[in-house]
Amino acid sequence: MLSIFKKNILKKDISKEKAYRDYLQVQYDRSLDKYKQEDKSNLEKNRKDEFNKLIEEQYDFLYCKSALVIGCRNSYELDLLEKKGVKEVIGIDLFSFDQRIKIIDMHNMNIFKNNTFDLILSSHSLEHAFDYEKVLDEIYRVIKPGGVLAIEVPVNYKTMGSDIYDFKTAENLKDIILKKRKIKKVLLLQNIPKENNYSGTDISRVIVTFYK
């Protein structure tokens, strides 16, 4: 598993600097450790269920033929989307135990052509980015005109280790998206305190659709 990670990721990363290779290794180790632990609790499944339910309230999945889940870690979100009728569901992460999950770095999604996905879902992934602007550039490239982007991140927490960015609020995250891509409609802006969610921190959610 680690050899695949080194072959597919560490030798093909966006930077040959040691700092970036170290970053990828930390993210890989953390993600794999979380994968091994998450069956012990339903908290993460509850969080993913809740976010997917919110997306369904704002978006008609009848129009969704293809979806990308960034940093999915396991197949749970992929299964949820397939049950909604999405024909092509792909996940990306630094490791994979499911053929639907591609082992690639979210900063460099060059295995996908431009304008590929109707829906892109990033739940608790963007805060781990080495360069979140580069990740967003890749998202803008692979999402179809008129596509929907759904992002959930923890906020108002102490950044350390693999947790790199604090986007503070959903409104701030929306403004970051607006810097490079015109939003047709904001479907959801939501800030939820930690007492009312499953994450252990405050969270912010943004769902937007882009112009065709």
C-alpha positions as CSV (number, residue, x, y, z in Angstrom):
1,M,0.0,0.0,0.0
2,L,2.7,2.5,0.9
3,S,4.7,1.5,-2.1
4,I,1.8,2.4,-4.3
5,F,1.5,5.7,-2.5
6,K,5.2,6.4,-3.1
7,K,5.0,5.5,-6.7
8,N,1.7,7.2,-7.6
9,I,2.0,10.3,-5.4
10,L,5.4,11.1,-4.0
11,K,7.2,10.7,-7.3
12,K,4.5,12.7,-9.2
13,D,3.7,15.5,-6.8
14,I,3.3,19.2,-7.7
15,S,6.5,20.1,-5.9
16,K,9.8,18.2,-5.4
17,E,10.5,20.1,-2.2
18,K,11.0,18.0,0.9
19,A,8.4,20.0,2.7
20,Y,5.7,18.9,0.3
21,R,6.8,15.3,0.4
22,D,6.7,15.4,4.2
23,Y,3.3,17.0,4.0
24,L,2.0,14.1,1.8
25,Q,3.4,11.5,4.2
26,V,1.7,13.1,7.2
27,Q,-1.6,13.3,5.4
28,Y,-1.3,9.6,4.3
29,D,-0.4,8.4,7.8
30,R,-3.3,10.4,9.3
31,S,-5.8,9.3,6.8
32,L,-4.9,5.6,7.1
33,D,-5.0,5.8,10.9
34,K,-8.5,7.4,10.7
35,Y,-9.6,4.7,8.3
36,K,-8.6,2.0,10.8
37,Q,-10.4,3.7,13.7
38,E,-13.6,4.9,12.1
39,D,-15.6,1.7,12.4
40,K,-15.5,2.0,16.1
41,S,-17.8,5.0,16.0
42,N,-20.8,6.1,13.9
43,L,-20.0,9.7,14.3
44,E,-18.4,10.1,10.9
45,K,-21.2,8.2,9.2
46,N,-23.7,10.4,10.9
47,R,-21.8,13.5,9.7
48,K,-21.7,12.3,6.1
49,D,-25.4,11.3,6.2
50,E,-26.3,14.7,7.4
51,F,-24.3,16.6,4.8
52,N,-25.5,14.3,2.0
53,K,-29.1,14.9,3.1
54,L,-28.6,18.7,2.9
55,I,-27.1,18.3,-0.6
56,E,-30.2,16.3,-1.7
57,E,-32.5,19.0,-0.3
58,Q,-30.8,21.6,-2.5
59,Y,-29.9,19.5,-5.6
60,D,-31.9,17.2,-7.9
61,F,-29.8,14.1,-8.3
62,L,-31.8,13.2,-11.4
63,Y,-29.5,15.6,-13.3
64,C,-26.4,14.2,-11.8
65,K,-24.6,11.7,-14.0
66,S,-21.1,11.9,-12.5
67,A,-19.8,12.8,-9.1
68,L,-16.4,13.2,-7.5
69,V,-15.7,12.8,-3.8
70,I,-12.5,14.4,-2.6
71,G,-10.6,12.8,0.3
72,C,-13.4,10.2,0.8
73,R,-11.1,7.7,2.7
74,N,-13.7,5.0,2.5
75,S,-16.6,4.0,0.2
76,Y,-19.4,5.3,2.4
77,E,-20.1,8.5,0.6
78,L,-19.7,6.7,-2.8
79,D,-22.4,4.3,-1.8
80,L,-24.7,7.1,-0.7
81,L,-24.4,8.8,-4.1
82,E,-24.9,5.6,-6.0
83,K,-28.1,4.9,-4.0
84,K,-29.3,8.3,-5.2
85,G,-28.9,7.2,-8.8
86,V,-25.6,8.7,-9.8
87,K,-24.2,6.5,-12.5
88,E,-20.5,7.4,-12.3
89,V,-19.1,8.0,-8.8
90,I,-15.4,8.4,-8.2
91,G,-13.4,9.1,-5.1
92,I,-9.9,10.2,-4.6
93,D,-7.5,9.8,-1.7
94,L,-3.9,8.9,-0.9
95,F,-4.8,5.3,-0.4
96,S,-7.6,3.0,-1.6
97,F,-9.3,-0.2,-0.6
98,D,-12.0,0.3,-3.2
99,Q,-11.5,0.3,-7.0
100,R,-13.8,3.4,-7.2
101,I,-11.3,5.4,-5.1
102,K,-8.3,6.6,-7.2
103,I,-4.9,7.1,-5.5
104,I,-4.1,10.6,-6.5
105,D,-3.3,13.9,-4.8
106,M,-6.1,16.5,-4.7
107,H,-3.7,19.2,-5.8
108,N,-3.1,17.4,-9.1
109,M,-6.2,15.7,-10.6
110,N,-4.8,15.4,-14.1
111,I,-6.2,11.9,-14.6
112,F,-9.5,13.7,-15.1
113,K,-10.4,15.7,-18.2
114,N,-11.8,19.3,-18.1
115,N,-15.5,19.5,-17.4
116,T,-16.0,15.9,-16.1
117,F,-18.2,16.1,-13.0
118,D,-21.7,17.3,-12.4
119,L,-21.2,17.3,-8.6
120,I,-18.0,17.6,-6.5
121,L,-18.2,16.8,-2.8
122,S,-15.4,17.7,-0.4
123,S,-16.1,16.9,3.2
124,H,-13.4,17.6,5.8
125,S,-10.7,17.6,3.1
126,L,-9.9,21.2,2.0
127,E,-8.6,22.1,5.5
128,H,-5.8,19.5,4.9
129,A,-4.6,21.1,1.7
130,F,-1.0,22.1,1.3
131,D,-2.3,24.8,-1.1
132,Y,-6.0,25.1,-1.0
133,E,-6.1,27.6,-4.0
134,K,-4.4,24.9,-6.2
135,V,-7.0,22.4,-5.1
136,L,-9.8,24.8,-5.9
137,D,-8.2,25.5,-9.3
138,E,-8.3,21.7,-10.0
139,I,-12.0,21.6,-8.8
140,Y,-12.9,24.5,-11.2
141,R,-11.2,22.7,-14.0
142,V,-12.9,19.3,-13.7
143,I,-16.4,20.4,-12.7
144,K,-18.9,20.8,-15.5
145,P,-20.4,24.2,-16.5
146,G,-23.4,24.5,-14.3
147,G,-22.0,21.9,-11.8
148,V,-22.5,21.9,-8.1
149,L,-19.7,22.1,-5.5
150,A,-20.4,21.1,-1.9
151,I,-17.8,21.7,0.8
152,E,-17.8,21.1,4.5
153,V,-14.9,22.0,6.7
154,P,-14.2,22.3,10.5
155,V,-13.7,25.9,11.6
156,N,-12.6,27.9,14.7
157,Y,-10.2,25.2,15.8
158,K,-6.4,25.1,16.5
159,T,-4.6,24.3,13.2
160,M,-1.7,21.8,13.7
161,G,-0.3,18.7,12.2
162,S,-2.4,17.6,9.2
163,D,-5.1,20.3,10.0
164,I,-3.6,23.3,8.1
165,Y,-6.4,25.8,7.3
166,D,-9.2,27.4,9.3
167,F,-11.6,29.0,6.9
168,K,-13.5,30.6,9.9
169,T,-17.0,30.8,8.3
170,A,-19.0,29.6,5.4
171,E,-19.2,33.2,4.2
172,N,-15.5,33.5,4.1
173,L,-15.1,30.2,2.2
174,K,-17.7,31.4,-0.3
175,D,-15.7,34.6,-0.9
176,I,-12.6,32.5,-1.5
177,I,-14.4,30.6,-4.2
178,L,-15.7,33.8,-5.7
179,K,-12.2,35.2,-6.2
180,K,-11.6,32.9,-9.2
181,R,-15.0,31.5,-10.2
182,K,-18.4,33.2,-10.7
183,I,-21.1,31.6,-8.7
184,K,-24.5,31.3,-10.3
185,K,-26.3,30.5,-7.0
186,V,-25.5,29.9,-3.4
187,L,-27.6,26.9,-2.5
188,L,-26.5,26.7,1.2
189,L,-24.3,28.7,3.6
190,Q,-24.3,27.1,7.1
191,N,-22.3,27.5,10.2
192,I,-23.0,24.9,12.9
193,P,-21.5,25.1,16.4
194,K,-19.8,22.0,17.7
195,E,-22.6,21.4,20.2
196,N,-25.0,20.8,17.3
197,N,-22.9,18.5,15.0
198,Y,-20.9,15.3,14.9
199,S,-17.5,16.7,14.3
200,G,-16.2,17.9,17.7
201,T,-15.5,21.4,16.2
202,D,-17.6,24.1,14.7
203,I,-18.2,23.4,11.0
204,S,-19.1,25.4,7.9
205,R,-20.9,24.2,4.8
206,V,-21.1,25.8,1.4
207,I,-23.0,24.5,-1.6
208,V,-22.9,26.5,-4.8
209,T,-23.6,26.1,-8.4
210,F,-21.6,27.7,-11.2
211,Y,-22.6,29.4,-14.4
212,K,-22.7,27.3,-17.6
